[in-house]
Amino acid sequence: MNWPLTASAFVIGILIGFIGRNFVQVNFKPDFDIVDICSIAVTVLVAFLLQNYIAQKFSNSRAEKDLLLEEARGWLKTCRETRRVINASHDKRTLTSDDFYNRPLAKVVKD
């Protein structure tokens, strides 16, 4: 669980409550009914369960990270192989710098 985020949300909620109490005139009934108490309890329970559900959804991304890392490794392997082929071609003089700098891009793509 992300405690700094939870603590900051709690502090923001307290500040909103104080601002609402001082600047917005809200009057509460002095008597409470059992339905009101149950409603508050259910609301707090739903908020707690929803927070835990969302936290688990976002923290359970290790499998996705592993897939992305595996894909990145594949691309890196492809790039290294391409670099090796280009360097080998350049070393054999089958590919020169004139192929890149003195020819228009359209000819390079067509060839």
Backbone as XML, in Angstrom:
<?xml version="1.0"?>
<chain id="A" units="angstrom">
  <residue number="1" name="MET">
    <atom name="N" x="0.848" y="-1.173" z="0.000"/>
    <atom name="CA" x="0.000" y="0.000" z="0.000"/>
    <atom name="C" x="0.892" y="1.233" z="0.000"/>
  </residue>
  <residue number="2" name="ASN">
    <atom name="N" x="0.470" y="2.251" z="-0.677"/>
    <atom name="CA" x="1.245" y="3.469" z="-0.810"/>
    <atom name="C" x="0.880" y="4.423" z="0.329"/>
  </residue>
  <residue number="3" name="TRP">
    <atom name="N" x="1.646" y="4.374" z="1.421"/>
    <atom name="CA" x="1.315" y="5.147" z="2.620"/>
    <atom name="C" x="1.425" y="6.652" z="2.423"/>
  </residue>
  <residue number="4" name="PRO">
    <atom name="N" x="2.423" y="7.173" z="1.727"/>
    <atom name="CA" x="2.462" y="8.636" z="1.547"/>
    <atom name="C" x="1.251" y="9.165" z="0.789"/>
  </residue>
  <residue number="5" name="LEU">
    <atom name="N" x="0.813" y="8.411" z="-0.231"/>
    <atom name="CA" x="-0.362" y="8.836" z="-0.987"/>
    <atom name="C" x="-1.617" y="8.771" z="-0.122"/>
  </residue>
  <residue number="6" name="THR">
    <atom name="N" x="-1.744" y="7.723" z="0.672"/>
    <atom name="CA" x="-2.902" y="7.587" z="1.558"/>
    <atom name="C" x="-2.912" y="8.691" z="2.610"/>
  </residue>
  <residue number="7" name="ALA">
    <atom name="N" x="-1.743" y="8.977" z="3.179"/>
    <atom name="CA" x="-1.663" y="10.028" z="4.201"/>
    <atom name="C" x="-1.976" y="11.392" z="3.607"/>
  </residue>
  <residue number="8" name="SER">
    <atom name="N" x="-1.481" y="11.659" z="2.398"/>
    <atom name="CA" x="-1.767" y="12.961" z="1.786"/>
    <atom name="C" x="-3.249" y="13.079" z="1.437"/>
  </residue>
  <residue number="9" name="ALA">
    <atom name="N" x="-3.887" y="11.995" z="0.989"/>
    <atom name="CA" x="-5.320" y="12.034" z="0.706"/>
    <atom name="C" x="-6.109" y="12.274" z="1.990"/>
  </residue>
  <residue number="10" name="PHE">
    <atom name="N" x="-5.666" y="11.678" z="3.084"/>
    <atom name="CA" x="-6.328" y="11.889" z="4.376"/>
    <atom name="C" x="-6.212" y="13.348" z="4.814"/>
  </residue>
  <residue number="11" name="VAL">
    <atom name="N" x="-5.023" y="13.912" z="4.679"/>
    <atom name="CA" x="-4.815" y="15.313" z="5.073"/>
    <atom name="C" x="-5.643" y="16.246" z="4.187"/>
  </residue>
  <residue number="12" name="ILE">
    <atom name="N" x="-5.692" y="15.962" z="2.900"/>
    <atom name="CA" x="-6.514" y="16.786" z="1.994"/>
    <atom name="C" x="-7.980" y="16.683" z="2.376"/>
  </residue>
  <residue number="13" name="GLY">
    <atom name="N" x="-8.432" y="15.492" z="2.740"/>
    <atom name="CA" x="-9.820" y="15.333" z="3.175"/>
    <atom name="C" x="-10.124" y="16.132" z="4.437"/>
  </residue>
  <residue number="14" name="ILE">
    <atom name="N" x="-9.195" y="16.118" z="5.389"/>
    <atom name="CA" x="-9.374" y="16.908" z="6.618"/>
    <atom name="C" x="-9.426" y="18.399" z="6.294"/>
  </residue>
  <residue number="15" name="LEU">
    <atom name="N" x="-8.531" y="18.856" z="5.407"/>
    <atom name="CA" x="-8.533" y="20.278" z="5.025"/>
    <atom name="C" x="-9.830" y="20.669" z="4.329"/>
  </residue>
  <residue number="16" name="ILE">
    <atom name="N" x="-10.323" y="19.826" z="3.458"/>
    <atom name="CA" x="-11.601" y="20.110" z="2.794"/>
    <atom name="C" x="-12.716" y="20.176" z="3.826"/>
  </residue>
  <residue number="17" name="GLY">
    <atom name="N" x="-12.674" y="19.296" z="4.820"/>
    <atom name="CA" x="-13.683" y="19.324" z="5.877"/>
    <atom name="C" x="-13.641" y="20.620" z="6.680"/>
  </residue>
  <residue number="18" name="PHE">
    <atom name="N" x="-12.439" y="21.078" z="7.037"/>
    <atom name="CA" x="-12.329" y="22.340" z="7.779"/>
    <atom name="C" x="-12.776" y="23.529" z="6.943"/>
  </residue>
  <residue number="19" name="ILE">
    <atom name="N" x="-12.407" y="23.533" z="5.661"/>
    <atom name="CA" x="-12.833" y="24.629" z="4.786"/>
    <atom name="C" x="-14.345" y="24.616" z="4.630"/>
  </residue>
  <residue number="20" name="GLY">
    <atom name="N" x="-14.901" y="23.437" z="4.444"/>
    <atom name="CA" x="-16.357" y="23.335" z="4.317"/>
    <atom name="C" x="-17.070" y="23.753" z="5.589"/>
  </residue>
  <residue number="21" name="ARG">
    <atom name="N" x="-16.490" y="23.466" z="6.724"/>
    <atom name="CA" x="-17.109" y="23.823" z="8.004"/>
    <atom name="C" x="-17.057" y="25.330" z="8.250"/>
  </residue>
  <residue number="22" name="ASN">
    <atom name="N" x="-15.963" y="25.971" z="7.864"/>
    <atom name="CA" x="-15.802" y="27.399" z="8.140"/>
    <atom name="C" x="-16.462" y="28.298" z="7.106"/>
  </residue>
  <residue number="23" name="PHE">
    <atom name="N" x="-16.499" y="27.889" z="5.856"/>
    <atom name="CA" x="-17.000" y="28.791" z="4.813"/>
    <atom name="C" x="-18.365" y="28.406" z="4.280"/>
  </residue>
  <residue number="24" name="VAL">
    <atom name="N" x="-18.726" y="27.167" z="4.374"/>
    <atom name="CA" x="-20.036" y="26.727" z="3.905"/>
    <atom name="C" x="-20.864" y="26.389" z="5.140"/>
  </residue>
  <residue number="25" name="GLN">
    <atom name="N" x="-22.013" y="26.960" z="5.227"/>
    <atom name="CA" x="-22.874" y="26.740" z="6.395"/>
    <atom name="C" x="-23.642" y="25.434" z="6.223"/>
  </residue>
  <residue number="26" name="VAL">
    <atom name="N" x="-23.155" y="24.409" z="6.868"/>
    <atom name="CA" x="-23.808" y="23.106" z="6.843"/>
    <atom name="C" x="-24.279" y="22.816" z="8.260"/>
  </residue>
  <residue number="27" name="ASN">
    <atom name="N" x="-25.548" y="22.495" z="8.395"/>
    <atom name="CA" x="-26.116" y="22.193" z="9.705"/>
    <atom name="C" x="-26.463" y="20.713" z="9.779"/>
  </residue>
  <residue number="28" name="PHE">
    <atom name="N" x="-26.030" y="20.086" z="10.858"/>
    <atom name="CA" x="-26.333" y="18.680" z="11.071"/>
    <atom name="C" x="-27.370" y="18.552" z="12.177"/>
  </residue>
  <residue number="29" name="LYS">
    <atom name="N" x="-28.167" y="17.490" z="12.061"/>
    <atom name="CA" x="-29.126" y="17.211" z="13.120"/>
    <atom name="C" x="-28.372" y="16.674" z="14.333"/>
  </residue>
  <residue number="30" name="PRO">
    <atom name="N" x="-28.748" y="17.067" z="15.520"/>
    <atom name="CA" x="-28.035" y="16.567" z="16.701"/>
    <atom name="C" x="-28.377" y="15.115" z="17.028"/>
  </residue>
  <residue number="31" name="ASP">
    <atom name="N" x="-29.465" y="14.578" z="16.495"/>
    <atom name="CA" x="-29.823" y="13.191" z="16.788"/>
    <atom name="C" x="-29.477" y="12.304" z="15.587"/>
  </residue>
  <residue number="32" name="PHE">
    <atom name="N" x="-29.079" y="11.071" z="15.875"/>
    <atom name="CA" x="-28.712" y="10.122" z="14.831"/>
    <atom name="C" x="-29.664" y="8.946" z="14.864"/>
  </residue>
  <residue number="33" name="ASP">
    <atom name="N" x="-29.892" y="8.412" z="13.699"/>
    <atom name="CA" x="-30.735" y="7.237" z="13.550"/>
    <atom name="C" x="-29.834" y="6.043" z="13.226"/>
  </residue>
  <residue number="34" name="ILE">
    <atom name="N" x="-30.272" y="4.846" z="13.508"/>
    <atom name="CA" x="-29.479" y="3.651" z="13.240"/>
    <atom name="C" x="-29.221" y="3.499" z="11.742"/>
  </residue>
  <residue number="35" name="VAL">
    <atom name="N" x="-30.143" y="3.964" z="10.911"/>
    <atom name="CA" x="-29.976" y="3.892" z="9.460"/>
    <atom name="C" x="-28.819" y="4.781" z="9.030"/>
  </residue>
  <residue number="36" name="ASP">
    <atom name="N" x="-28.710" y="5.965" z="9.649"/>
    <atom name="CA" x="-27.604" y="6.870" z="9.324"/>
    <atom name="C" x="-26.256" y="6.252" z="9.687"/>
  </residue>
  <residue number="37" name="ILE">
    <atom name="N" x="-26.174" y="5.622" z="10.834"/>
    <atom name="CA" x="-24.936" y="5.000" z="11.277"/>
    <atom name="C" x="-24.564" y="3.826" z="10.359"/>
  </residue>
  <residue number="38" name="CYS">
    <atom name="N" x="-25.554" y="3.023" z="9.989"/>
    <atom name="CA" x="-25.294" y="1.903" z="9.073"/>
    <atom name="C" x="-24.872" y="2.410" z="7.694"/>
  </residue>
  <residue number="39" name="SER">
    <atom name="N" x="-25.491" y="3.495" z="7.266"/>
    <atom name="CA" x="-25.127" y="4.073" z="5.970"/>
    <atom name="C" x="-23.674" y="4.552" z="5.962"/>
  </residue>
  <residue number="40" name="ILE">
    <atom name="N" x="-23.255" y="5.202" z="7.025"/>
    <atom name="CA" x="-21.868" y="5.657" z="7.132"/>
    <atom name="C" x="-20.919" y="4.459" z="7.168"/>
  </residue>
  <residue number="41" name="ALA">
    <atom name="N" x="-21.272" y="3.424" z="7.929"/>
    <atom name="CA" x="-20.418" y="2.239" z="8.022"/>
    <atom name="C" x="-20.277" y="1.548" z="6.672"/>
  </residue>
  <residue number="42" name="VAL">
    <atom name="N" x="-21.386" y="1.418" z="5.937"/>
    <atom name="CA" x="-21.333" y="0.781" z="4.625"/>
    <atom name="C" x="-20.515" y="1.630" z="3.652"/>
  </residue>
  <residue number="43" name="THR">
    <atom name="N" x="-20.657" y="2.937" z="3.715"/>
    <atom name="CA" x="-19.895" y="3.830" z="2.845"/>
    <atom name="C" x="-18.404" y="3.708" z="3.110"/>
  </residue>
  <residue number="44" name="VAL">
    <atom name="N" x="-18.014" y="3.680" z="4.367"/>
    <atom name="CA" x="-16.595" y="3.528" z="4.712"/>
    <atom name="C" x="-16.083" y="2.168" z="4.272"/>
  </residue>
  <residue number="45" name="LEU">
    <atom name="N" x="-16.877" y="1.118" z="4.448"/>
    <atom name="CA" x="-16.478" y="-0.220" z="4.033"/>
    <atom name="C" x="-16.292" y="-0.296" z="2.521"/>
  </residue>
  <residue number="46" name="VAL">
    <atom name="N" x="-17.222" y="0.252" z="1.760"/>
    <atom name="CA" x="-17.113" y="0.245" z="0.299"/>
    <atom name="C" x="-15.882" y="1.039" z="-0.146"/>
  </residue>
  <residue number="47" name="ALA">
    <atom name="N" x="-15.630" y="2.191" z="0.480"/>
    <atom name="CA" x="-14.459" y="2.986" z="0.132"/>
    <atom name="C" x="-13.176" y="2.222" z="0.417"/>
  </residue>
  <residue number="48" name="PHE">
    <atom name="N" x="-13.116" y="1.532" z="1.544"/>
    <atom name="CA" x="-11.932" y="0.753" z="1.901"/>
    <atom name="C" x="-11.711" y="-0.390" z="0.910"/>
  </residue>
  <residue number="49" name="LEU">
    <atom name="N" x="-12.780" y="-1.134" z="0.590"/>
    <atom name="CA" x="-12.658" y="-2.242" z="-0.352"/>
    <atom name="C" x="-12.286" y="-1.757" z="-1.747"/>
  </residue>
  <residue number="50" name="LEU">
    <atom name="N" x="-12.857" y="-0.644" z="-2.166"/>
    <atom name="CA" x="-12.548" y="-0.091" z="-3.478"/>
    <atom name="C" x="-11.096" y="0.359" z="-3.547"/>
  </residue>
  <residue number="51" name="GLN">
    <atom name="N" x="-10.604" y="0.969" z="-2.483"/>
    <atom name="CA" x="-9.203" y="1.400" z="-2.446"/>
    <atom name="C" x="-8.275" y="0.196" z="-2.548"/>
  </residue>
  <residue number="52" name="ASN">
    <atom name="N" x="-8.568" y="-0.866" z="-1.812"/>
    <atom name="CA" x="-7.722" y="-2.064" z="-1.870"/>
    <atom name="C" x="-7.787" y="-2.727" z="-3.240"/>
  </residue>
  <residue number="53" name="TYR">
    <atom name="N" x="-8.961" y="-2.756" z="-3.852"/>
    <atom name="CA" x="-9.104" y="-3.348" z="-5.177"/>
    <atom name="C" x="-8.273" y="-2.581" z="-6.198"/>
  </residue>
  <residue number="54" name="ILE">
    <atom name="N" x="-8.358" y="-1.259" z="-6.173"/>
    <atom name="CA" x="-7.604" y="-0.436" z="-7.122"/>
    <atom name="C" x="-6.107" y="-0.556" z="-6.866"/>
  </residue>
  <residue number="55" name="ALA">
    <atom name="N" x="-5.703" y="-0.592" z="-5.597"/>
    <atom name="CA" x="-4.280" y="-0.733" z="-5.274"/>
    <atom name="C" x="-3.735" y="-2.062" z="-5.790"/>
  </residue>
  <residue number="56" name="GLN">
    <atom name="N" x="-4.510" y="-3.138" z="-5.674"/>
    <atom name="CA" x="-4.065" y="-4.443" z="-6.173"/>
    <atom name="C" x="-4.009" y="-4.456" z="-7.694"/>
  </residue>
  <residue number="57" name="LYS">
    <atom name="N" x="-4.946" y="-3.762" z="-8.341"/>
    <atom name="CA" x="-4.961" y="-3.713" z="-9.792"/>
    <atom name="C" x="-3.701" y="-3.060" z="-10.327"/>
  </residue>
  <residue number="58" name="PHE">
    <atom name="N" x="-3.283" y="-1.961" z="-9.705"/>
    <atom name="CA" x="-2.124" y="-1.233" z="-10.196"/>
    <atom name="C" x="-0.810" y="-1.852" z="-9.752"/>
  </residue>
  <residue number="59" name="SER">
    <atom name="N" x="-0.784" y="-2.534" z="-8.643"/>
    <atom name="CA" x="0.467" y="-3.106" z="-8.173"/>
    <atom name="C" x="0.736" y="-4.481" z="-8.776"/>
  </residue>
  <residue number="60" name="ASN">
    <atom name="N" x="-0.242" y="-5.090" z="-9.412"/>
    <atom name="CA" x="-0.079" y="-6.421" z="-9.983"/>
    <atom name="C" x="0.327" y="-6.327" z="-11.447"/>
  </residue>
  <residue number="61" name="SER">
    <atom name="N" x="1.254" y="-5.456" z="-11.757"/>
    <atom name="CA" x="1.678" y="-5.284" z="-13.136"/>
    <atom name="C" x="3.057" y="-5.884" z="-13.379"/>
  </residue>
  <residue number="62" name="ARG">
    <atom name="N" x="3.519" y="-6.746" z="-12.491"/>
    <atom name="CA" x="4.837" y="-7.362" z="-12.656"/>
    <atom name="C" x="4.867" y="-8.244" z="-13.896"/>
  </residue>
  <residue number="63" name="ALA">
    <atom name="N" x="3.794" y="-8.959" z="-14.158"/>
    <atom name="CA" x="3.750" y="-9.819" z="-15.347"/>
    <atom name="C" x="3.829" y="-8.981" z="-16.619"/>
  </residue>
  <residue number="64" name="GLU">
    <atom name="N" x="3.142" y="-7.844" z="-16.628"/>
    <atom name="CA" x="3.204" y="-6.960" z="-17.791"/>
    <atom name="C" x="4.611" y="-6.401" z="-17.962"/>
  </residue>
  <residue number="65" name="LYS">
    <atom name="N" x="5.258" y="-6.046" z="-16.853"/>
    <atom name="CA" x="6.628" y="-5.549" z="-16.932"/>
    <atom name="C" x="7.558" y="-6.617" z="-17.487"/>
  </residue>
  <residue number="66" name="ASP">
    <atom name="N" x="7.363" y="-7.863" z="-17.060"/>
    <atom name="CA" x="8.195" y="-8.948" z="-17.567"/>
    <atom name="C" x="8.015" y="-9.132" z="-19.075"/>
  </residue>
  <residue number="67" name="LEU">
    <atom name="N" x="6.761" y="-9.022" z="-19.546"/>
    <atom name="CA" x="6.505" y="-9.134" z="-20.980"/>
    <atom name="C" x="7.164" y="-8.001" z="-21.749"/>
  </residue>
  <residue number="68" name="LEU">
    <atom name="N" x="7.069" y="-6.787" z="-21.215"/>
    <atom name="CA" x="7.690" y="-5.650" z="-21.882"/>
    <atom name="C" x="9.208" y="-5.777" z="-21.893"/>
  </residue>
  <residue number="69" name="LEU">
    <atom name="N" x="9.774" y="-6.255" z="-20.790"/>
    <atom name="CA" x="11.219" y="-6.456" z="-20.748"/>
    <atom name="C" x="11.659" y="-7.511" z="-21.759"/>
  </residue>
  <residue number="70" name="GLU">
    <atom name="N" x="10.885" y="-8.566" z="-21.875"/>
    <atom name="CA" x="11.216" y="-9.613" z="-22.837"/>
    <atom name="C" x="11.138" y="-9.082" z="-24.268"/>
  </residue>
  <residue number="71" name="GLU">
    <atom name="N" x="10.132" y="-8.268" z="-24.556"/>
    <atom name="CA" x="10.011" y="-7.667" z="-25.883"/>
    <atom name="C" x="11.163" y="-6.700" z="-26.145"/>
  </residue>
  <residue number="72" name="ALA">
    <atom name="N" x="11.542" y="-5.914" z="-25.135"/>
    <atom name="CA" x="12.661" y="-4.989" z="-25.290"/>
    <atom name="C" x="13.960" y="-5.749" z="-25.535"/>
  </residue>
  <residue number="73" name="ARG">
    <atom name="N" x="14.147" y="-6.867" z="-24.857"/>
    <atom name="CA" x="15.340" y="-7.690" z="-25.095"/>
    <atom name="C" x="15.361" y="-8.222" z="-26.530"/>
  </residue>
  <residue number="74" name="GLY">
    <atom name="N" x="14.192" y="-8.597" z="-27.036"/>
    <atom name="CA" x="14.107" y="-9.057" z="-28.422"/>
    <atom name="C" x="14.492" y="-7.971" z="-29.407"/>
  </residue>
  <residue number="75" name="TRP">
    <atom name="N" x="13.983" y="-6.748" z="-29.179"/>
    <atom name="CA" x="14.334" y="-5.625" z="-30.055"/>
    <atom name="C" x="15.815" y="-5.306" z="-29.963"/>
  </residue>
  <residue number="76" name="LEU">
    <atom name="N" x="16.372" y="-5.378" z="-28.757"/>
    <atom name="CA" x="17.799" y="-5.114" z="-28.577"/>
    <atom name="C" x="18.638" y="-6.154" z="-29.316"/>
  </residue>
  <residue number="77" name="LYS">
    <atom name="N" x="18.217" y="-7.404" z="-29.255"/>
    <atom name="CA" x="18.929" y="-8.463" z="-29.979"/>
    <atom name="C" x="18.863" y="-8.221" z="-31.484"/>
  </residue>
  <residue number="78" name="THR">
    <atom name="N" x="17.689" y="-7.802" z="-31.983"/>
    <atom name="CA" x="17.533" y="-7.503" z="-33.403"/>
    <atom name="C" x="18.422" y="-6.337" z="-33.812"/>
  </residue>
  <residue number="79" name="CYS">
    <atom name="N" x="18.465" y="-5.299" z="-32.983"/>
    <atom name="CA" x="19.303" y="-4.135" z="-33.294"/>
    <atom name="C" x="20.785" y="-4.507" z="-33.306"/>
  </residue>
  <residue number="80" name="ARG">
    <atom name="N" x="21.208" y="-5.330" z="-32.373"/>
    <atom name="CA" x="22.611" y="-5.767" z="-32.346"/>
    <atom name="C" x="22.953" y="-6.603" z="-33.582"/>
  </residue>
  <residue number="81" name="GLU">
    <atom name="N" x="22.025" y="-7.473" z="-33.975"/>
    <atom name="CA" x="22.255" y="-8.284" z="-35.172"/>
    <atom name="C" x="22.334" y="-7.396" z="-36.414"/>
  </residue>
  <residue number="82" name="THR">
    <atom name="N" x="21.465" y="-6.407" z="-36.498"/>
    <atom name="CA" x="21.489" y="-5.479" z="-37.628"/>
    <atom name="C" x="22.796" y="-4.704" z="-37.659"/>
  </residue>
  <residue number="83" name="ARG">
    <atom name="N" x="23.239" y="-4.254" z="-36.516"/>
    <atom name="CA" x="24.510" y="-3.520" z="-36.441"/>
    <atom name="C" x="25.667" y="-4.425" z="-36.861"/>
  </residue>
  <residue number="84" name="ARG">
    <atom name="N" x="25.621" y="-5.688" z="-36.437"/>
    <atom name="CA" x="26.681" y="-6.619" z="-36.811"/>
    <atom name="C" x="26.720" y="-6.830" z="-38.319"/>
  </residue>
  <residue number="85" name="VAL">
    <atom name="N" x="25.550" y="-6.965" z="-38.955"/>
    <atom name="CA" x="25.492" y="-7.162" z="-40.403"/>
    <atom name="C" x="25.997" y="-5.926" z="-41.129"/>
  </residue>
  <residue number="86" name="ILE">
    <atom name="N" x="25.590" y="-4.751" z="-40.664"/>
    <atom name="CA" x="26.035" y="-3.513" z="-41.311"/>
    <atom name="C" x="27.543" y="-3.351" z="-41.164"/>
  </residue>
  <residue number="87" name="ASN">
    <atom name="N" x="28.070" y="-3.610" z="-39.983"/>
    <atom name="CA" x="29.519" y="-3.494" z="-39.778"/>
    <atom name="C" x="30.276" y="-4.518" z="-40.620"/>
  </residue>
  <residue number="88" name="ALA">
    <atom name="N" x="29.752" y="-5.735" z="-40.717"/>
    <atom name="CA" x="30.415" y="-6.752" z="-41.536"/>
    <atom name="C" x="30.396" y="-6.355" z="-43.007"/>
  </residue>
  <residue number="89" name="SER">
    <atom name="N" x="29.286" y="-5.799" z="-43.473"/>
    <atom name="CA" x="29.200" y="-5.356" z="-44.865"/>
    <atom name="C" x="30.146" y="-4.194" z="-45.111"/>
  </residue>
  <residue number="90" name="HIS">
    <atom name="N" x="30.250" y="-3.310" z="-44.171"/>
    <atom name="CA" x="31.151" y="-2.166" z="-44.319"/>
    <atom name="C" x="32.598" y="-2.635" z="-44.309"/>
  </residue>
  <residue number="91" name="ASP">
    <atom name="N" x="32.918" y="-3.611" z="-43.457"/>
    <atom name="CA" x="34.285" y="-4.127" z="-43.408"/>
    <atom name="C" x="34.673" y="-4.835" z="-44.704"/>
  </residue>
  <residue number="92" name="LYS">
    <atom name="N" x="33.718" y="-5.474" z="-45.359"/>
    <atom name="CA" x="33.986" y="-6.152" z="-46.633"/>
    <atom name="C" x="33.951" y="-5.176" z="-47.801"/>
  </residue>
  <residue number="93" name="ARG">
    <atom name="N" x="33.649" y="-3.935" z="-47.510"/>
    <atom name="CA" x="33.540" y="-2.871" z="-48.519"/>
    <atom name="C" x="32.385" y="-3.098" z="-49.481"/>
  </residue>
  <residue number="94" name="THR">
    <atom name="N" x="31.386" y="-3.841" z="-49.063"/>
    <atom name="CA" x="30.187" y="-3.965" z="-49.890"/>
    <atom name="C" x="29.200" y="-2.854" z="-49.555"/>
  </residue>
  <residue number="95" name="LEU">
    <atom name="N" x="29.471" y="-2.145" z="-48.485"/>
    <atom name="CA" x="28.623" y="-1.033" z="-48.064"/>
    <atom name="C" x="29.560" y="0.104" z="-47.668"/>
  </residue>
  <residue number="96" name="THR">
    <atom name="N" x="29.440" y="1.225" z="-48.354"/>
    <atom name="CA" x="30.341" y="2.349" z="-48.080"/>
    <atom name="C" x="29.536" y="3.535" z="-47.593"/>
  </residue>
  <residue number="97" name="SER">
    <atom name="N" x="30.261" y="4.539" z="-47.168"/>
    <atom name="CA" x="29.586" y="5.745" z="-46.694"/>
    <atom name="C" x="28.887" y="6.476" z="-47.827"/>
  </residue>
  <residue number="98" name="ASP">
    <atom name="N" x="29.332" y="6.250" z="-49.095"/>
    <atom name="CA" x="28.658" y="6.877" z="-50.237"/>
    <atom name="C" x="27.229" y="6.372" z="-50.379"/>
  </residue>
  <residue number="99" name="ASP">
    <atom name="N" x="26.984" y="5.158" z="-49.930"/>
    <atom name="CA" x="25.625" y="4.619" z="-49.999"/>
    <atom name="C" x="24.659" y="5.409" z="-49.133"/>
  </residue>
  <residue number="100" name="PHE">
    <atom name="N" x="25.171" y="6.058" z="-48.096"/>
    <atom name="CA" x="24.305" y="6.797" z="-47.186"/>
    <atom name="C" x="24.305" y="8.293" z="-47.442"/>
  </residue>
  <residue number="101" name="TYR">
    <atom name="N" x="25.465" y="8.866" z="-47.770"/>
    <atom name="CA" x="25.574" y="10.325" z="-47.799"/>
    <atom name="C" x="25.413" y="10.932" z="-49.180"/>
  </residue>
  <residue number="102" name="ASN">
    <atom name="N" x="25.764" y="10.246" z="-50.248"/>
    <atom name="CA" x="25.749" y="10.849" z="-51.571"/>
    <atom name="C" x="24.593" y="10.397" z="-52.446"/>
  </residue>
  <residue number="103" name="ARG">
    <atom name="N" x="23.677" y="9.634" z="-51.897"/>
    <atom name="CA" x="22.541" y="9.165" z="-52.677"/>
    <atom name="C" x="21.248" y="9.706" z="-52.064"/>
  </residue>
  <residue number="104" name="PRO">
    <atom name="N" x="20.290" y="10.064" z="-52.895"/>
    <atom name="CA" x="18.993" y="10.487" z="-52.351"/>
    <atom name="C" x="18.297" y="9.319" z="-51.663"/>
  </residue>
  <residue number="105" name="LEU">
    <atom name="N" x="17.447" y="9.655" z="-50.745"/>
    <atom name="CA" x="16.751" y="8.639" z="-49.958"/>
    <atom name="C" x="15.879" y="7.753" z="-50.848"/>
  </residue>
  <residue number="106" name="ALA">
    <atom name="N" x="15.265" y="8.333" z="-51.890"/>
    <atom name="CA" x="14.389" y="7.560" z="-52.763"/>
    <atom name="C" x="15.153" y="6.446" z="-53.464"/>
  </residue>
  <residue number="107" name="LYS">
    <atom name="N" x="16.407" y="6.706" z="-53.881"/>
    <atom name="CA" x="17.192" y="5.675" z="-54.538"/>
    <atom name="C" x="17.592" y="4.577" z="-53.557"/>
  </residue>
  <residue number="108" name="VAL">
    <atom name="N" x="17.891" y="4.971" z="-52.334"/>
    <atom name="CA" x="18.274" y="3.980" z="-51.330"/>
    <atom name="C" x="17.102" y="3.046" z="-51.053"/>
  </residue>
  <residue number="109" name="VAL">
    <atom name="N" x="15.902" y="3.620" z="-50.968"/>
    <atom name="CA" x="14.727" y="2.805" z="-50.684"/>
    <atom name="C" x="14.401" y="1.912" z="-51.875"/>
  </residue>
  <residue number="110" name="LYS">
    <atom name="N" x="14.552" y="2.411" z="-53.127"/>
    <atom name="CA" x="14.228" y="1.621" z="-54.320"/>
    <atom name="C" x="15.224" y="0.493" z="-54.546"/>
  </residue>
  <residue number="111" name="ASP">
    <atom name="N" x="16.472" y="0.714" z="-54.188"/>
    <atom name="CA" x="17.484" y="-0.327" z="-54.419"/>
    <atom name="C" x="17.312" y="-1.394" z="-53.467"/>
  </residue>
</chain>
